[in-house]
Amino acid sequence: MTKKLHIKTWGCQMNEYDSSKMADLLDATHGYQLTDVAEEADVLLLNTCSIREKAQEKVFHQLGRWKLIKQKKAGRDHRRRRLCRFAGR
């Protein structure tokens, strides 16, 4: 079964580039394929900057929407691994 990855990116072109690199790395190392449909994804990834307040607000709203997806999927697979990583520069 193919593992799927959904990336939501806000910000500048550098953020777009970083998201592309993360997708390539997760494909090469773990076999994750990109999907445009968050509900299909095994991994949901947000990439944004904290420079602009509006981008931060969008992140919290997106996390709320994704929480609903997680709750729906929880009934199907209770063994899902949860991992959060944060990075900045």
C-alpha positions as CSV (number, residue, x, y, z in Angstrom):
1,M,0.0,0.0,0.0
2,T,1.4,3.4,-1.0
3,K,1.9,5.9,1.8
4,K,0.5,9.3,1.1
5,L,1.7,12.8,2.0
6,H,-0.3,16.1,1.9
7,I,1.6,19.3,2.2
8,K,0.0,22.7,2.8
9,T,2.3,25.6,2.1
10,W,1.9,29.3,2.9
11,G,4.4,32.0,2.4
12,C,7.1,33.0,-0.1
13,Q,8.7,31.0,-2.9
14,M,11.3,29.8,-0.5
15,N,8.6,28.0,1.5
16,E,7.4,26.4,-1.8
17,Y,10.9,25.3,-2.5
18,D,11.3,23.9,1.0
19,S,8.0,22.0,0.7
20,S,9.1,20.5,-2.6
21,K,12.4,19.4,-1.0
22,M,10.6,17.8,2.0
23,A,8.3,15.9,-0.4
24,D,11.3,14.6,-2.4
25,L,13.1,13.6,0.8
26,L,10.1,11.8,2.3
27,D,9.5,10.0,-1.1
28,A,13.2,8.9,-1.4
29,T,13.6,7.8,2.3
30,H,10.1,6.5,3.2
31,G,8.2,6.1,-0.1
32,Y,5.6,8.8,0.5
33,Q,3.7,10.0,-2.6
34,L,2.1,13.4,-2.7
35,T,-1.7,13.8,-2.7
36,D,-3.8,16.9,-3.1
37,V,-6.5,15.4,-0.9
38,A,-5.8,15.8,2.8
39,E,-8.3,13.0,3.8
40,E,-6.2,10.5,1.8
41,A,-2.9,11.3,3.5
42,D,-1.1,9.3,6.1
43,V,1.1,12.4,6.8
44,L,-0.2,16.0,6.9
45,L,2.5,18.6,6.7
46,L,2.2,22.4,7.2
47,N,5.0,24.7,6.0
48,T,4.7,28.4,6.7
49,C,6.7,31.2,8.2
50,S,6.0,33.0,11.4
51,I,7.0,36.4,10.1
52,R,3.5,37.3,9.1
53,E,0.6,37.1,11.6
54,K,-1.9,36.1,8.9
55,A,0.1,33.0,8.0
56,Q,0.1,31.9,11.7
57,E,-3.6,32.3,11.9
58,K,-4.1,30.2,8.8
59,V,-2.0,27.4,10.4
60,F,-4.2,27.2,13.5
61,H,-7.4,27.2,11.4
62,Q,-5.9,24.4,9.2
63,L,-4.9,22.4,12.3
64,G,-8.5,22.6,13.4
65,R,-9.8,21.2,10.1
66,W,-7.2,18.5,10.1
67,K,-8.1,17.5,13.6
68,L,-11.6,16.5,12.3
69,I,-9.9,14.3,9.6
70,K,-7.8,12.7,12.3
71,Q,-10.9,12.0,14.4
72,K,-12.6,10.3,11.5
73,K,-9.6,8.2,10.7
74,A,-9.0,7.2,14.3
75,G,-11.9,4.7,14.2
76,R,-10.1,2.9,11.3
77,D,-6.6,2.6,12.7
78,H,-5.9,3.1,16.4
79,R,-2.2,2.3,15.9
80,R,-1.3,5.4,14.0
81,R,2.0,6.9,15.0
82,R,2.1,10.6,15.9
83,L,5.2,12.7,15.3
84,C,5.5,16.4,15.4
85,R,8.6,18.3,14.4
86,F,9.2,22.0,14.3
87,A,12.1,23.7,12.6
88,G,13.1,27.3,12.0
89,R,15.8,29.4,10.6
